[in-house]
Every structure is written in C-alpha cells, then in structure tokens.
Amino acid sequence: MKKIFLSPPHMSGKEEAYISEVFKSNYLAPLGAFVDRFEESICTFTGSRYAVATNTATAALHLALRVLGVEKGDYVLASSFTFIGSVSAVLYQHAIPVFVDSDESWNLSPELLKSAIRKSPKKPKALIVTHLYGQMSRIEEIASICHEEGIFLIEDAAESLGASYRGKESGTFGDMGVFSFNGNKILTTS
C-alpha cells in the first residue's frame, strides 16, 4: 500500500551536520543556542517581536490561554474544523469550548462567529481560530470582530507557516499565534 503524506518529508542535505553540531554542543535539552536561533528565525520570518519554543503547538495554545487569563467556566470560541489539540488546550483550563463552523474556505466563518458571540450565554473570553491546509481564515474580519467585542484572538497557525494576507504573515494578526513543527507540517524540527 502506498502512503500519501499530508506534507511529504524533504531533506536539504544539511540536517545531519546540524544534528551533529547539536550533539557536540551538548545542548540536547532543554535549551541552547539552537533554540535561540530557532526563535530568532521565526521572529525574522514572521515579523513578530517575540517567539517562544514549546514542545508542541498544543502546549503553546495552553500557555497562550493561561497568559491571557482564561479560567474555569470561561467560554472559548474555536474553529469547528480543527485538530483536537486546539480544543484540548481549552479543556486543560476547564474552560468551555464553543465551536464556530467554517465557510467555503474550510476556515472559520466571520458571519457565524458574530452569531456565536450573540448566542453565547456568557461573553467569550477568547477565540482560537485555526488556519487550515496552508490557507488563512478571513483573518482581518475575524480580528476586527474580536477587537470590537473585547475577545482575545489566538491564531492556531500550525498548518499555515508561510501563508500571508496583504503582506502580513499568518499567526501575527491576533494577540498570540501558534505554529507547529510536527513531522507532517510545512517545516519540521525536533
């Protein structure tokens, strides 16, 4: 049976030398020059002021919710078409996920977002919007709605590193953005 990868691996030829350099530096964990370089390269590429490497995008989403003060009983809006990690982070905080459906792009619908906010029994504290398959949601509209409503916006840009809208990179429109470097993503690392 032939495997069909979401994003097939491609090695440029430098990986073995980089891995050897990491071993020689003795910085396998937890931090070191390579993590610093990685964070700096993400800032440079995306135009962000800050970047923090975590072990998974799910951990980064959890950290974002904690930093933004999401607590037990808070409502957190989330894309309905997403990976379980986006929702797991909400549940780790004992918050209540409220799903918002997609539009024709398979990404969260701004119109349905407005409706979900109106119908919510309690003002949502945050929205985790997921950009899927290298495509961004209608992020300017979504960011505007969140700003007007006083809702924190977290971009789950795990699958959209390199996507941009009007010259601005995915993951940089919200209060926080999260990327993933899992083996099936656009760019992977360990």
C-alpha positions, 0 to 999 in steps of 0.5 A: 500500500502506498502512503500519501503524506499530508506534507511529504518529508524533504531533506536539504542535505544539511540536517545531519551536520546540524544534528551533529553540531547539536550533539557536540554542543551538548545542548540536547535539552532543554535549551541552547543556542539552537533554540535561540536561533530557532526563535530568532528565525521565526521572529525574522520570518514572521515579523513578530517581536517575540517567539517562544519554543514549546514542545508542541503547538498544543502546549503553546495554545495552553500557555497562550490561554493561561497568559491571557487569563482564561479560567474555569467556566470561561467560554472559548470560541474555536474553529469547528474544523480543527485538530483536537489539540486546539480544543484540548488546550481549552479543556486543560483550563476547564474552560468551555469550548464553543465551536464556530463552523467554517465557510467555503474556505474550510476556515472559520466563518466571520458571519457565524462567529458574530452569531456565536458571540450573540448566542453565547450565554456568557461573553467569550473570553477568547477565540482560537481560530485555526488556519487550515491546509496552508490557507488563512481564515478571513483573518482581518474580519475575524480580528476586527470582530474580536477587537470590537467585542473585547475577545482575545484572538489566538491564531492556531497557525500550525498548518499555515507557516508561510501563508500571508494576507496583504503582506502580513504573515499568518499567526501575527494578526491576533494577540498570540499565534501558534505554529507547529513543527510536527513531522507532517507540517510545512517545516519540521524540527525536533 
